[in-house]
Amino acid sequence: PCALTNVSRFCPYRVRVSEDAPWHRISLLARNRIAAVCDYYTFIRYLRAGLIKSGIRDAYFDVMQLRRNMCLAKLGLGFVPKTNLRPGF
């Protein structure tokens, strides 16, 4: 079973929380949820650091797209990886 959802599924991915911790097998759905949250917080961190060179309107729509991805991943629907967002992201 998936270590994060406790559902019996095919678990091709592995995750661990520290170097010393054991690996835990996770499903595609759990991996997508983690990836969506990481994409969101990475973008916010880059935005706060001034590394994103887009206007406020574009940044707003990028944040909304990432929030949408988190919701879709949570529901197990159409998660869009960060690499498939609009060019210039």
Secondary structure by P-SEA (a helix, b strand, c coil): ccccccccccccbbbbccccbbbbbbcaaaaaaaaaaaaaaaaaaaaaaccccccaaaaaaaaaaaaaaaaaaaacccccccccccccc
